[in-house]
Amino acid sequence: MTKFLIGSRYFFECYKDYKVHDKDYLILEDNPQDYECVKNIRGNGLDIFYWRRMTAKEFIDRTLIFNTPIQIGKFLIPEFANEINLTIEELKRLEPLIKRLDDKHKYEEILWKAYIVRIYEEQRDQAYELYKRYRNKTYL
């Protein structure tokens, strides 16, 4: 079992004005017994996503089949991407979902583009400003 911090906290916790609302984790399991591919447990400020360990291609295929844009965030976590040996070519396949992100997750598009062109650090500030703009009730 391998555990990863995911979600906005991963990217923005380093900013002094970041407001923590929950903690999201992804846990990879080699042989899950009580689910086929993914399950989610939520409560007490935690959101835990259990995923069966798969190849990068299988993860991308499954994410595209689920057709849920919010699921792309895990691929932007470098530790997770390294764990599954995610390539830029595989990451590019998520473009149809990237274009459909809701406003609260639109910051992920900036990060996704930064990975595609290999400019990450320079884009994080821009992504954070967009993150705050669409969560304006929290950042007023």
PyMOL CGO cylinders between C-alpha atoms (Angstrom):
from pymol import cmd
from pymol.cgo import CYLINDER

trace = [
    CYLINDER, 0.00, 0.00, 0.00, 1.36, 3.42, -1.03, 0.3, 1, 1, 1, 1, 1, 1,
    CYLINDER, 1.36, 3.42, -1.03, -0.16, 6.72, 0.18, 0.3, 1, 1, 1, 1, 1, 1,
    CYLINDER, -0.16, 6.72, 0.18, -0.04, 10.16, -1.52, 0.3, 1, 1, 1, 1, 1, 1,
    CYLINDER, -0.04, 10.16, -1.52, -1.27, 13.57, -0.41, 0.3, 1, 1, 1, 1, 1, 1,
    CYLINDER, -1.27, 13.57, -0.41, -3.34, 14.95, -3.31, 0.3, 1, 1, 1, 1, 1, 1,
    CYLINDER, -3.34, 14.95, -3.31, -5.66, 17.90, -3.95, 0.3, 1, 1, 1, 1, 1, 1,
    CYLINDER, -5.66, 17.90, -3.95, -5.15, 21.62, -3.52, 0.3, 1, 1, 1, 1, 1, 1,
    CYLINDER, -5.15, 21.62, -3.52, -3.35, 21.16, -0.23, 0.3, 1, 1, 1, 1, 1, 1,
    CYLINDER, -3.35, 21.16, -0.23, -0.49, 19.42, -2.04, 0.3, 1, 1, 1, 1, 1, 1,
    CYLINDER, -0.49, 19.42, -2.04, 0.08, 22.44, -4.29, 0.3, 1, 1, 1, 1, 1, 1,
    CYLINDER, 0.08, 22.44, -4.29, -0.84, 25.41, -2.13, 0.3, 1, 1, 1, 1, 1, 1,
    CYLINDER, -0.84, 25.41, -2.13, -0.13, 24.58, 1.51, 0.3, 1, 1, 1, 1, 1, 1,
    CYLINDER, -0.13, 24.58, 1.51, 3.15, 26.48, 1.12, 0.3, 1, 1, 1, 1, 1, 1,
    CYLINDER, 3.15, 26.48, 1.12, 1.23, 29.78, 0.79, 0.3, 1, 1, 1, 1, 1, 1,
    CYLINDER, 1.23, 29.78, 0.79, 0.61, 31.62, 4.07, 0.3, 1, 1, 1, 1, 1, 1,
    CYLINDER, 0.61, 31.62, 4.07, -2.95, 32.60, 3.12, 0.3, 1, 1, 1, 1, 1, 1,
    CYLINDER, -2.95, 32.60, 3.12, -3.99, 29.10, 1.99, 0.3, 1, 1, 1, 1, 1, 1,
    CYLINDER, -3.99, 29.10, 1.99, -7.15, 28.03, 3.84, 0.3, 1, 1, 1, 1, 1, 1,
    CYLINDER, -7.15, 28.03, 3.84, -7.23, 24.33, 4.63, 0.3, 1, 1, 1, 1, 1, 1,
    CYLINDER, -7.23, 24.33, 4.63, -10.67, 22.82, 4.11, 0.3, 1, 1, 1, 1, 1, 1,
    CYLINDER, -10.67, 22.82, 4.11, -9.82, 19.12, 4.03, 0.3, 1, 1, 1, 1, 1, 1,
    CYLINDER, -9.82, 19.12, 4.03, -7.06, 16.65, 3.37, 0.3, 1, 1, 1, 1, 1, 1,
    CYLINDER, -7.06, 16.65, 3.37, -7.19, 14.38, 0.33, 0.3, 1, 1, 1, 1, 1, 1,
    CYLINDER, -7.19, 14.38, 0.33, -5.20, 11.18, 0.01, 0.3, 1, 1, 1, 1, 1, 1,
    CYLINDER, -5.20, 11.18, 0.01, -4.79, 8.57, -2.67, 0.3, 1, 1, 1, 1, 1, 1,
    CYLINDER, -4.79, 8.57, -2.67, -3.83, 5.06, -1.57, 0.3, 1, 1, 1, 1, 1, 1,
    CYLINDER, -3.83, 5.06, -1.57, -2.65, 2.45, -4.05, 0.3, 1, 1, 1, 1, 1, 1,
    CYLINDER, -2.65, 2.45, -4.05, -3.41, -1.14, -3.17, 0.3, 1, 1, 1, 1, 1, 1,
    CYLINDER, -3.41, -1.14, -3.17, -1.93, -4.14, -4.93, 0.3, 1, 1, 1, 1, 1, 1,
    CYLINDER, -1.93, -4.14, -4.93, -4.78, -6.59, -4.33, 0.3, 1, 1, 1, 1, 1, 1,
    CYLINDER, -4.78, -6.59, -4.33, -7.92, -4.86, -3.12, 0.3, 1, 1, 1, 1, 1, 1,
    CYLINDER, -7.92, -4.86, -3.12, -10.47, -7.24, -1.67, 0.3, 1, 1, 1, 1, 1, 1,
    CYLINDER, -10.47, -7.24, -1.67, -13.58, -5.09, -1.40, 0.3, 1, 1, 1, 1, 1, 1,
    CYLINDER, -13.58, -5.09, -1.40, -13.59, -3.09, -4.66, 0.3, 1, 1, 1, 1, 1, 1,
    CYLINDER, -13.59, -3.09, -4.66, -12.62, -3.62, -8.29, 0.3, 1, 1, 1, 1, 1, 1,
    CYLINDER, -12.62, -3.62, -8.29, -10.91, -0.36, -9.22, 0.3, 1, 1, 1, 1, 1, 1,
    CYLINDER, -10.91, -0.36, -9.22, -11.59, 2.54, -6.86, 0.3, 1, 1, 1, 1, 1, 1,
    CYLINDER, -11.59, 2.54, -6.86, -13.44, 3.38, -3.67, 0.3, 1, 1, 1, 1, 1, 1,
    CYLINDER, -13.44, 3.38, -3.67, -13.76, 6.60, -1.69, 0.3, 1, 1, 1, 1, 1, 1,
    CYLINDER, -13.76, 6.60, -1.69, -14.12, 7.10, 2.06, 0.3, 1, 1, 1, 1, 1, 1,
    CYLINDER, -14.12, 7.10, 2.06, -15.04, 10.55, 3.33, 0.3, 1, 1, 1, 1, 1, 1,
    CYLINDER, -15.04, 10.55, 3.33, -15.32, 12.01, 6.81, 0.3, 1, 1, 1, 1, 1, 1,
    CYLINDER, -15.32, 12.01, 6.81, -13.69, 14.08, 9.56, 0.3, 1, 1, 1, 1, 1, 1,
    CYLINDER, -13.69, 14.08, 9.56, -12.01, 16.42, 7.07, 0.3, 1, 1, 1, 1, 1, 1,
    CYLINDER, -12.01, 16.42, 7.07, -10.47, 13.51, 5.15, 0.3, 1, 1, 1, 1, 1, 1,
    CYLINDER, -10.47, 13.51, 5.15, -11.20, 12.31, 1.65, 0.3, 1, 1, 1, 1, 1, 1,
    CYLINDER, -11.20, 12.31, 1.65, -9.41, 9.04, 0.93, 0.3, 1, 1, 1, 1, 1, 1,
    CYLINDER, -9.41, 9.04, 0.93, -9.39, 7.48, -2.53, 0.3, 1, 1, 1, 1, 1, 1,
    CYLINDER, -9.39, 7.48, -2.53, -8.32, 3.85, -2.70, 0.3, 1, 1, 1, 1, 1, 1,
    CYLINDER, -8.32, 3.85, -2.70, -7.20, 2.73, -6.14, 0.3, 1, 1, 1, 1, 1, 1,
    CYLINDER, -7.20, 2.73, -6.14, -6.08, -0.64, -7.39, 0.3, 1, 1, 1, 1, 1, 1,
    CYLINDER, -6.08, -0.64, -7.39, -2.46, -0.34, -8.54, 0.3, 1, 1, 1, 1, 1, 1,
    CYLINDER, -2.46, -0.34, -8.54, -2.36, -0.11, -12.35, 0.3, 1, 1, 1, 1, 1, 1,
    CYLINDER, -2.36, -0.11, -12.35, -0.06, 1.06, -15.10, 0.3, 1, 1, 1, 1, 1, 1,
    CYLINDER, -0.06, 1.06, -15.10, -0.15, 4.70, -16.19, 0.3, 1, 1, 1, 1, 1, 1,
    CYLINDER, -0.15, 4.70, -16.19, -1.99, 3.71, -19.35, 0.3, 1, 1, 1, 1, 1, 1,
    CYLINDER, -1.99, 3.71, -19.35, -4.60, 1.80, -17.35, 0.3, 1, 1, 1, 1, 1, 1,
    CYLINDER, -4.60, 1.80, -17.35, -5.07, 4.76, -14.98, 0.3, 1, 1, 1, 1, 1, 1,
    CYLINDER, -5.07, 4.76, -14.98, -5.53, 7.17, -17.87, 0.3, 1, 1, 1, 1, 1, 1,
    CYLINDER, -5.53, 7.17, -17.87, -7.86, 4.77, -19.70, 0.3, 1, 1, 1, 1, 1, 1,
    CYLINDER, -7.86, 4.77, -19.70, -9.98, 4.28, -16.58, 0.3, 1, 1, 1, 1, 1, 1,
    CYLINDER, -9.98, 4.28, -16.58, -10.10, 8.02, -15.90, 0.3, 1, 1, 1, 1, 1, 1,
    CYLINDER, -10.10, 8.02, -15.90, -11.24, 8.72, -19.45, 0.3, 1, 1, 1, 1, 1, 1,
    CYLINDER, -11.24, 8.72, -19.45, -13.91, 6.01, -19.17, 0.3, 1, 1, 1, 1, 1, 1,
    CYLINDER, -13.91, 6.01, -19.17, -15.18, 7.49, -15.89, 0.3, 1, 1, 1, 1, 1, 1,
    CYLINDER, -15.18, 7.49, -15.89, -15.30, 10.84, -17.74, 0.3, 1, 1, 1, 1, 1, 1,
    CYLINDER, -15.30, 10.84, -17.74, -15.04, 12.84, -14.52, 0.3, 1, 1, 1, 1, 1, 1,
    CYLINDER, -15.04, 12.84, -14.52, -12.69, 15.82, -14.90, 0.3, 1, 1, 1, 1, 1, 1,
    CYLINDER, -12.69, 15.82, -14.90, -12.03, 16.15, -11.17, 0.3, 1, 1, 1, 1, 1, 1,
    CYLINDER, -12.03, 16.15, -11.17, -10.14, 12.83, -11.31, 0.3, 1, 1, 1, 1, 1, 1,
    CYLINDER, -10.14, 12.83, -11.31, -7.21, 14.34, -13.23, 0.3, 1, 1, 1, 1, 1, 1,
    CYLINDER, -7.21, 14.34, -13.23, -5.71, 15.98, -10.14, 0.3, 1, 1, 1, 1, 1, 1,
    CYLINDER, -5.71, 15.98, -10.14, -3.87, 12.84, -9.03, 0.3, 1, 1, 1, 1, 1, 1,
    CYLINDER, -3.87, 12.84, -9.03, -1.84, 12.81, -12.23, 0.3, 1, 1, 1, 1, 1, 1,
    CYLINDER, -1.84, 12.81, -12.23, -0.43, 16.25, -11.36, 0.3, 1, 1, 1, 1, 1, 1,
    CYLINDER, -0.43, 16.25, -11.36, 1.19, 14.96, -8.16, 0.3, 1, 1, 1, 1, 1, 1,
    CYLINDER, 1.19, 14.96, -8.16, 4.83, 14.23, -9.08, 0.3, 1, 1, 1, 1, 1, 1,
    CYLINDER, 4.83, 14.23, -9.08, 5.22, 11.41, -6.55, 0.3, 1, 1, 1, 1, 1, 1,
    CYLINDER, 5.22, 11.41, -6.55, 2.15, 9.63, -7.92, 0.3, 1, 1, 1, 1, 1, 1,
    CYLINDER, 2.15, 9.63, -7.92, 3.21, 10.24, -11.53, 0.3, 1, 1, 1, 1, 1, 1,
    CYLINDER, 3.21, 10.24, -11.53, 6.63, 8.77, -10.77, 0.3, 1, 1, 1, 1, 1, 1,
    CYLINDER, 6.63, 8.77, -10.77, 5.11, 5.78, -8.97, 0.3, 1, 1, 1, 1, 1, 1,
    CYLINDER, 5.11, 5.78, -8.97, 3.07, 4.79, -12.04, 0.3, 1, 1, 1, 1, 1, 1,
    CYLINDER, 3.07, 4.79, -12.04, 5.75, 5.88, -14.56, 0.3, 1, 1, 1, 1, 1, 1,
    CYLINDER, 5.75, 5.88, -14.56, 3.45, 8.44, -16.15, 0.3, 1, 1, 1, 1, 1, 1,
    CYLINDER, 3.45, 8.44, -16.15, 4.78, 9.92, -19.38, 0.3, 1, 1, 1, 1, 1, 1,
    CYLINDER, 4.78, 9.92, -19.38, 4.01, 13.32, -20.87, 0.3, 1, 1, 1, 1, 1, 1,
    CYLINDER, 4.01, 13.32, -20.87, 2.35, 11.50, -23.79, 0.3, 1, 1, 1, 1, 1, 1,
    CYLINDER, 2.35, 11.50, -23.79, -0.04, 9.74, -21.41, 0.3, 1, 1, 1, 1, 1, 1,
    CYLINDER, -0.04, 9.74, -21.41, -0.68, 13.00, -19.53, 0.3, 1, 1, 1, 1, 1, 1,
    CYLINDER, -0.68, 13.00, -19.53, -1.62, 14.70, -22.81, 0.3, 1, 1, 1, 1, 1, 1,
    CYLINDER, -1.62, 14.70, -22.81, -4.45, 12.18, -23.26, 0.3, 1, 1, 1, 1, 1, 1,
    CYLINDER, -4.45, 12.18, -23.26, -6.32, 13.92, -20.43, 0.3, 1, 1, 1, 1, 1, 1,
    CYLINDER, -6.32, 13.92, -20.43, -6.91, 17.04, -22.53, 0.3, 1, 1, 1, 1, 1, 1,
    CYLINDER, -6.91, 17.04, -22.53, -10.63, 16.31, -23.14, 0.3, 1, 1, 1, 1, 1, 1,
    CYLINDER, -10.63, 16.31, -23.14, -11.20, 16.27, -19.38, 0.3, 1, 1, 1, 1, 1, 1,
    CYLINDER, -11.20, 16.27, -19.38, -8.96, 19.29, -18.76, 0.3, 1, 1, 1, 1, 1, 1,
    CYLINDER, -8.96, 19.29, -18.76, -11.20, 21.38, -20.99, 0.3, 1, 1, 1, 1, 1, 1,
    CYLINDER, -11.20, 21.38, -20.99, -14.23, 20.43, -18.86, 0.3, 1, 1, 1, 1, 1, 1,
    CYLINDER, -14.23, 20.43, -18.86, -12.89, 21.25, -15.38, 0.3, 1, 1, 1, 1, 1, 1,
    CYLINDER, -12.89, 21.25, -15.38, -15.28, 23.25, -13.20, 0.3, 1, 1, 1, 1, 1, 1,
    CYLINDER, -15.28, 23.25, -13.20, -14.19, 26.70, -12.03, 0.3, 1, 1, 1, 1, 1, 1,
    CYLINDER, -14.19, 26.70, -12.03, -13.04, 25.45, -8.61, 0.3, 1, 1, 1, 1, 1, 1,
    CYLINDER, -13.04, 25.45, -8.61, -10.62, 23.04, -10.27, 0.3, 1, 1, 1, 1, 1, 1,
    CYLINDER, -10.62, 23.04, -10.27, -9.63, 25.17, -13.28, 0.3, 1, 1, 1, 1, 1, 1,
    CYLINDER, -9.63, 25.17, -13.28, -6.26, 25.82, -11.58, 0.3, 1, 1, 1, 1, 1, 1,
    CYLINDER, -6.26, 25.82, -11.58, -5.38, 22.22, -12.48, 0.3, 1, 1, 1, 1, 1, 1,
    CYLINDER, -5.38, 22.22, -12.48, -5.37, 23.19, -16.17, 0.3, 1, 1, 1, 1, 1, 1,
    CYLINDER, -5.37, 23.19, -16.17, -2.54, 25.65, -15.50, 0.3, 1, 1, 1, 1, 1, 1,
    CYLINDER, -2.54, 25.65, -15.50, -0.55, 22.96, -13.69, 0.3, 1, 1, 1, 1, 1, 1,
    CYLINDER, -0.55, 22.96, -13.69, -1.29, 20.38, -16.40, 0.3, 1, 1, 1, 1, 1, 1,
    CYLINDER, -1.29, 20.38, -16.40, -0.05, 22.76, -19.12, 0.3, 1, 1, 1, 1, 1, 1,
    CYLINDER, -0.05, 22.76, -19.12, 3.03, 23.54, -17.04, 0.3, 1, 1, 1, 1, 1, 1,
    CYLINDER, 3.03, 23.54, -17.04, 3.92, 19.84, -16.87, 0.3, 1, 1, 1, 1, 1, 1,
    CYLINDER, 3.92, 19.84, -16.87, 3.35, 19.40, -20.60, 0.3, 1, 1, 1, 1, 1, 1,
    CYLINDER, 3.35, 19.40, -20.60, 5.84, 22.17, -21.39, 0.3, 1, 1, 1, 1, 1, 1,
    CYLINDER, 5.84, 22.17, -21.39, 8.00, 21.37, -18.35, 0.3, 1, 1, 1, 1, 1, 1,
    CYLINDER, 8.00, 21.37, -18.35, 7.61, 24.72, -16.60, 0.3, 1, 1, 1, 1, 1, 1,
    CYLINDER, 7.61, 24.72, -16.60, 6.12, 23.99, -13.21, 0.3, 1, 1, 1, 1, 1, 1,
    CYLINDER, 6.12, 23.99, -13.21, 7.46, 26.31, -10.52, 0.3, 1, 1, 1, 1, 1, 1,
    CYLINDER, 7.46, 26.31, -10.52, 6.79, 29.42, -12.57, 0.3, 1, 1, 1, 1, 1, 1,
    CYLINDER, 6.79, 29.42, -12.57, 3.12, 28.50, -12.96, 0.3, 1, 1, 1, 1, 1, 1,
    CYLINDER, 3.12, 28.50, -12.96, 2.20, 27.61, -9.38, 0.3, 1, 1, 1, 1, 1, 1,
    CYLINDER, 2.20, 27.61, -9.38, 1.61, 31.24, -8.31, 0.3, 1, 1, 1, 1, 1, 1,
    CYLINDER, 1.61, 31.24, -8.31, -0.69, 31.75, -11.30, 0.3, 1, 1, 1, 1, 1, 1,
    CYLINDER, -0.69, 31.75, -11.30, -2.59, 28.56, -10.49, 0.3, 1, 1, 1, 1, 1, 1,
    CYLINDER, -2.59, 28.56, -10.49, -2.97, 29.62, -6.85, 0.3, 1, 1, 1, 1, 1, 1,
    CYLINDER, -2.97, 29.62, -6.85, -4.46, 33.00, -7.81, 0.3, 1, 1, 1, 1, 1, 1,
    CYLINDER, -4.46, 33.00, -7.81, -7.02, 31.24, -10.00, 0.3, 1, 1, 1, 1, 1, 1,
    CYLINDER, -7.02, 31.24, -10.00, -7.73, 28.74, -7.21, 0.3, 1, 1, 1, 1, 1, 1,
    CYLINDER, -7.73, 28.74, -7.21, -8.49, 31.61, -4.80, 0.3, 1, 1, 1, 1, 1, 1,
    CYLINDER, -8.49, 31.61, -4.80, -10.60, 33.53, -7.33, 0.3, 1, 1, 1, 1, 1, 1,
    CYLINDER, -10.60, 33.53, -7.33, -13.11, 30.69, -7.66, 0.3, 1, 1, 1, 1, 1, 1,
    CYLINDER, -13.11, 30.69, -7.66, -13.24, 30.10, -3.93, 0.3, 1, 1, 1, 1, 1, 1,
    CYLINDER, -13.24, 30.10, -3.93, -13.84, 33.76, -3.19, 0.3, 1, 1, 1, 1, 1, 1,
    CYLINDER, -13.84, 33.76, -3.19, -16.07, 33.17, -0.14, 0.3, 1, 1, 1, 1, 1, 1,
    CYLINDER, -16.07, 33.17, -0.14, -13.09, 31.56, 1.58, 0.3, 1, 1, 1, 1, 1, 1,
    CYLINDER, -13.09, 31.56, 1.58, -10.56, 34.19, 0.48, 0.3, 1, 1, 1, 1, 1, 1,
    CYLINDER, -10.56, 34.19, 0.48, -12.46, 37.47, 1.00, 0.3, 1, 1, 1, 1, 1, 1,
]
cmd.load_cgo(trace, "trace")
